[in-house]
Amino acid sequence: MAEPYIHRIRVRYGEVDMQRVVFNAHYLAYCDDAIEQWHRVLGVDGAADGWDFMLKKAVIEWQGPAGVNDELEIAVSVGRWGTTSFDVAFAGTVAARPVFTATITYVGVRHGTTETMAPPPAVKEAMGAPPP
């Protein structure tokens, strides 16, 4: 299995709530940003092969707070491959202190539609899938 991709985000003032910690809804946006940047680094362009993916399910668990100016490091890796779906594991930390984990199930779709489609082999390989 490939090493996780590490994405870094500096928490901004507008992302915290009255308790002075990151408002919970921002974690999904952070995960979205992390997978987008991971694909950019990997050179993944599913659209070139007519493929895209959509969120099907998200499970988030918090272990601790992140606040203004904290640098959140998010480790990103694929935890499971299905025929058309896959789970991406996210683990966020601040200075090695656990902040949150998330598992997001995505389903592959034909680009521009909601018709399910298996990811192209090059996409799976780039994201660390074992060879068939």
KEKE-997304 format. One record per residue (C-alpha): residue in three letters; x, y, z. Coordinates in steps of 0.2 Angstrom, whole numbers, padded with zeros to 4 digits, always signed. Layout:
BEGIN
ALAXYZ ...
This chain:
BEGIN
MET+0000+0000+0000 ALA+0006+0017-0005 GLU+0011+0030+0008 PRO-0003+0042+0012 TYR-0003+0059+0004 ILE-0001+0073+0017 HIS-0011+0089+0014 ARG-0008+0105+0025 ILE-0021+0118+0028 ARG-0019+0133+0040 VAL-0035+0136+0049 ARG-0042+0154+0046 TYR-0052+0165+0058 GLY-0068+0163+0048 GLU-0068+0144+0050 VAL-0070+0144+0069 ASP-0086+0144+0079 MET-0090+0152+0096 GLN-0080+0139+0105 ARG-0065+0145+0095 VAL-0063+0128+0086 VAL-0065+0124+0068 PHE-0084+0123+0064 ASN-0088+0105+0060 ALA-0094+0107+0043 HIS-0077+0114+0037 TYR-0070+0096+0039 LEU-0079+0090+0024 ALA-0073+0105+0014 TYR-0055+0101+0020 CYS-0057+0083+0015 ASP-0063+0089-0002 ASP-0048+0101-0004 ALA-0036+0087+0001 ILE-0042+0074-0012 GLU-0042+0088-0025 GLN-0024+0092-0022 TRP-0019+0074-0020 HIS-0026+0071-0037 ARG-0017+0086-0044 VAL+0000+0080-0037 LEU-0003+0062-0044 GLY-0008+0069-0061 VAL-0025+0061-0060 ASP-0037+0068-0073 GLY-0052+0056-0073 ALA-0061+0068-0084 ALA-0049+0064-0098 ASP-0055+0046-0098 GLY-0073+0051-0096 TRP-0073+0047-0077 ASP-0078+0057-0061 PHE-0083+0053-0044 MET-0096+0058-0032 LEU-0098+0057-0013 LYS-0110+0044-0007 LYS-0106+0043+0012 ALA-0096+0052+0024 VAL-0092+0047+0042 ILE-0082+0059+0053 GLU-0075+0057+0071 TRP-0067+0071+0081 GLN-0053+0067+0093 GLY-0048+0085+0097 PRO-0049+0103+0093 ALA-0041+0113+0079 GLY-0041+0132+0081 VAL-0036+0148+0072 ASN-0019+0148+0064 ASP-0016+0129+0068 GLU-0008+0120+0054 LEU-0020+0105+0050 GLU-0011+0090+0042 ILE-0022+0078+0033 ALA-0016+0061+0028 VAL-0026+0054+0013 SER-0026+0036+0006 VAL-0038+0024-0001 GLY-0044+0011+0011 ARG-0055+0001+0000 TRP-0058-0002-0018 GLY-0075-0009-0025 THR-0080-0011-0042 THR-0086+0007-0045 SER-0084+0014-0027 PHE-0070+0017-0016 ASP-0067+0023+0002 VAL-0054+0037+0006 ALA-0047+0038+0023 PHE-0043+0055+0030 ALA-0033+0058+0047 GLY-0031+0076+0052 THR-0018+0081+0065 VAL-0011+0097+0073 ALA+0007+0095+0078 ALA+0005+0076+0078 ARG-0011+0077+0090 PRO-0026+0068+0083 VAL-0040+0080+0078 PHE-0052+0070+0066 THR-0053+0055+0056 ALA-0065+0053+0041 THR-0070+0039+0029 ILE-0078+0045+0013 THR-0086+0033+0001 TYR-0085+0039-0017 VAL-0094+0031-0032 GLY-0086+0033-0049 VAL-0098+0040-0062 ARG-0097+0044-0081 HIS-0091+0062-0082 GLY-0105+0074-0083 THR-0118+0061-0077 THR-0123+0051-0062 GLU-0121+0034-0071 THR-0110+0023-0062 MET-0093+0019-0069 ALA-0077+0009-0063 PRO-0062+0020-0061 PRO-0050+0019-0075 PRO-0035+0007-0071 ALA-0023+0022-0072 VAL-0033+0031-0059 LYS-0033+0016-0047 GLU-0014+0013-0050 ALA-0010+0032-0046 MET-0020+0031-0030 GLY-0011+0016-0024 ALA-0023+0001-0029 PRO-0014-0016-0029 PRO-0011-0023-0046 PRO-0026-0035-0052 
